[in-house]
Structure formats: structure tokens, C-alpha cells
Amino acid sequence: MTRSSTLSPPENADGALADRVPPIRFGAVALLALGVVLAVVLGAVHITQGSADVSPLDLFASLTGAGNDQATAILVASRLPRLMAGVIVGVALGVAGVLLQTVARNILASPDTLAVNAGAYFAVVAFSVFGLSLPLLASGAVAFVGGLAAAALVLALSAGRETGTVRLILAGSAIALALGSATTVLLLLFPERTIGLYAWGQGTIGQNGSTVVSTFGPVIVVGAVLALLFARRFDLLALGDDTASVLGVNVRRAQLIGVLVAIVLSAAAVNVAGPIGFVGLAAPAIARLIAAKVPGMQRHILLIPAAAILGVIVVLGADVLLRLVFGGAAGVEVPTGVVTTIFGAVFLVALALRMRASSEAAGRGLVSSRTVSTRRRITLSGIAAVLLVVVVVASLLLGDTKLLGGDLVNWVTGQSGPIVDFVLGTRAPRVFAAALAGAAFALAGAVVQAVSRNPLAEPAILGVTGGAGLGAVFVITLWPVASFVAVTGGGLIGAVGAAVIVFGLAARGGFANNRLILIGLGVSAAAAAGVSMLIIATDPYNGAKALTWLSGSTYGRTLPQLVPLAIALVFALPVLLSARRELDLLAFDDDTPRVLGIRIAPARLGLLAVSVVLTAAAVAAVGSIGFVGLVAPHAARALVGARHSAVLPLSALLGAILVCVADTLGRTAIAPAQLPAGLLTAVVGAPYFVWLLWRSRR
């Protein structure tokens, strides 16, 4: 008996849907109509906002053809294109998000978390450096290829036997961060050919005329219609692969269609407004939360329009709120994507608090049964120490001006000439800053991974680095002549604030790994958006300042500025080594340390406080540098096992080597121009992180 002879796919499919999902009801349709009304009201408010002095009555008169020339010109050239850009971008991201969530069966899948936006943005910037001028649709094709490649890589990394939410988010975050660093490198290397792409990269719906909107609007409409045409297949796909296959759906084909349509929509949105953050996550997730309480709304024929309408409401609402709070000119200076990122970060935290706590990935990679002899541990640590000395010496000799070993000896003994004095007087603080900051980030990462029992956790992913950066940039921006002590204090306050928020909210679930990381990612994204808003709103012409602090740089450092970081390391390393037994036990499980008399909560709090101080001091010295706190502890464990008596000093040495090498490459690769150390650290660290995820697929 064949399947085709026993099943009548349409009838059985409808029956299965009827069993799982209630039929469409009037209440669901009425709710959609209410959403449309709210979007129209927001649109009416939106069109009255702007920097030009024109009254709402004149604008609405122009809509009917009875307005004056000035109001009509403003309406046609600026207000309507901006409004339509917000509408089509909201529709595109809302629909793309709901399709990706259905295909991945994960409410956290979106163009942001799957790195689609980052891939599309990188492709557009990479193509622009060649100086080629493409038609708009060809530019959209370039963005599509970039987004498709990034999404394919993320889905491949997050697949496997242990597929999970945290794994998907971490894979997407790693790829997005690597692509973001590569994009920033291109922006810094080719400033003439990428003018305006940094501000555009933050996501803005401001338009000069209607050309872009009229070009990509039809693409988005076609994509949304295609999604609706396949709505019933997506309904069946949501029931599970086996069920959908039995009911006659070609699962792989339906998934491929969903992903391709989502990427086309995301790429079109990126071309219209740049990568606007979190709309593709928040809008469909809110729609699904509403659908869970409204019978019939779960059907994709209603869920897709609901996500589209909510996408419009989120984008227009963020733009309206921005200009209500900061004035009409803020719509030009502050990108809409910054506001939507903050909104999405808050939503991500709220979603994490609603999720069921689990111990996904707990302890994996931290507790190893591999035995490493004391002699081997000492030998490897000694080799790393010698290697660090070699790297530091090489860093002192290399740069835009090459020096010899004799020059260094003469400088140390006070016998060098003025040129060597000047070169090493400016270069040495940078080298020491890189080494000290690398050691501090690595130590903080080792502590956070042990305390959270998560091998993928680090201060940057948990939002501590972002909080420190926000605090430091806040001080620098509002008090440009602030002392370095004040900047360090600002970084410390920001790091402590972020840590209190993250660990305070995660404490309710006993620091469950999935909740801790999602809250940390939300706080990290909000902090990054806060830095961008702070810089752009107070000094819109100084994008380099934002790039520097978000990228991590040793440029212009002096020896006195490194004193707080050195003091933090001098005090933290002995404290952590004395707590090596507690770290070993906390990394194992909760029961063992409790049986052995360790008070878990105070021990965790004390150790995390040390990691926060290290992170804040390092960020104040060199800015935000990611991946060091992740990569260095893993490399140390791979070499000397899981005992923290050996992991801590070796992590510090490897972290110092990594950042020192990145800083040297940044100073010499394109000399006399320079690249921030944080960018090259991410470029070097991201492949290792990807390899780590790939290796752990089975």
C-alpha cells in the first residue's frame, strides 16, 4: 500500500491543521484591522515630523493637491519617501523574520541573529571599495548573495545533534561580529569610496527622493505575496518535518523557499535603509505571542500579515519616538536602527525571562578528564612566557618606522637618539597596553566561563564589555577634557551596571546558561546602540570616535594611563589563584562545592566582581575588544587541562600574546595607516570560534 493511495494530502493536511490549529475566526481578522489602524495613525504622526518648518495642515492639504509649493516639495522629496521607506522596511523585516522562525522552529531566528543583515551589509561595502557603480537592483543582488552566504554558514554551524537556541544565537553572533569587523576594516581602509556607509550601516530610513523606495518596494511586495502563497505549507512545516512530509509537503523545498524569500526581503530592506536591528526578531515574536492567545491567528495566512503590520509599527514607532524625544533634527542625525536595537534588546531580555531555564551546554569543555603532568604544565607556561617576551620585543621594533635590536638596547640604557626616543616613547605604551589588556580580558573570560559553567561565555557576550564601553564613552563625550581616571571610573560604573543587570536578572533561574547568555546579548546590543546614539547625537561628524571605541585601539596611550590596569592585574591575579579550588569546583557542578562547604552565591559574586574590575580597567585602557576572553581560556585548557591553577596564568599569557600580535599587525600591515587592535583580534578570533562550534556539532 503506497502513501499516495492511503492519503489524500489536502484533506489529511486540513484535518491535521484543524487538530493542531483552530480555524480562522473573526476576532483574529479584527485584530489585524486594529493593527492597520494603529499603523495609519503612526504614519499620520510620522509625516508631520521633520526639521523643515511646515505645518501639518499644509502637508495634509498637499496630499489632496491643495497645498502650497513649499509644503508639496517637502512632502514629495522628503516626508513621503521616509514614510514609505519605514513601511516597506517594516513589512520586509517582519515577513522575513516570521519565515525564518518557522523554518528554524526557533522564535529567536531573525535576519539579525542569522547574520543575514551583517552579510548583506558586508557585501555592499566590499563591492563599493572597487569603485564600481551598480544599478539599484544589481546592488540588491549583491546584498542578497552576502546575506545568503552568511545565513547558510550560521545554519550549518547551528545544525547537528545538539541544535539549540543558544547555539543558534552564538553562531549568528560570531559570524555577525566577524563580518562587522571586516566591514569596519573596509570602512577605515577605503574612506573615500565608502563615504556615508557608516551612518547608513546603523540603519536609517531617511531618503533623498523616492528612487530607492520605488525600486525595491515592488520587490518587497512580490516577496510578501510569495510568502502568503506558501502560507499553508508553512503551517504544515510548523507541525514538524515528519508530520509535514507525511501530509505531502516537500520539507526541504518548503524550507528553501522560506529561507530564499526571507533573504530577498532582508537584502531589499538593507538596500533601502541599511541593517536596521532587531525588527525582524521583535515583530514576528510579538505576533507569535499574540497569536498564542487569539484562536486562528497561528495560521500563516494571518501570522505573516500580522508580523508585517507589527514591523511597520515598530519602525515607524521608533522613528516617531526618536523625533518626539530629541526633536525633528534627530531624525537626520540619529539612525532609526539605533532606537530599534534598543527596543529589540529590551524585548530579547524580556523574552529570556519568560523562557524556561535549562542547563544547555552546561559544563561542556570546562571539566576535562584529561590528565596533564605538572612538568608539562610548567614547560608550556614557560614557553608561553618566553613567546610573550619575543612578541613584545618584536612589537617594539615593528611599525611605520622599523627599528633594530641595538636601538632598543640603547633606548633602555638611555643612550638612544631623539628619533628613536620619540618612536619608542609613543610605541612602548601601546605595546604594554595591548599586553596588559589582553591578559585582563583573558583572566576575566576564564572566570566568567568557570562561574557560569558555560564554555561559550565571556565578558563581551555577557554585556560587561559593552557596559564598560558605554560608561567610558559617556564620560568622554560629555566631558571631552575628562582625565583618564574619570574615564576609567566611567568604564567601571558601566561594567558594574551591566553586570548587575545581567546577573541580577539571570539569578532568578539560578544563572541558567540559556537565560544568562540571552540577557547578556540583549544588554550588549543595547550598550552598543547606546554608544552609537551618544556619539552621533552629540558629535555627528565624529564617526571615527565611535569606531575607535567600538573597535578597541591602543592609539595615543601613555604609561600613566596604564597604571589602573596594571594595579587591577596585580591585585586580581593573586586573588584568583588563591581561589583556584573554588573555580575548579564551581566549574564542575552546584552540588560538589556545596557538599565541601563552599557558599556558592558569595563565591560566585566575589569572583564575578573581580572579572568586572578587570574588564572595566581593560576597556578604559584600549576600548572594547571581543573574543580574547573566549579564545584564550579555551586555548589554555586545551594545553594544560581544566585545573585553574594552570589555566589562569596561561590564559593571561595567551591573551597578552593575542592582543599584542593583533596590535602589531594593525600598526604595520598598512603602515603608515593603522587598524584598531580589536578589529584584528575579532578577525583572528572569529575563525577559531567558528571552528569550535563546528567541532562540537556531533
Beta strands, then each sheet from edge to edge (+ up, - down):
end
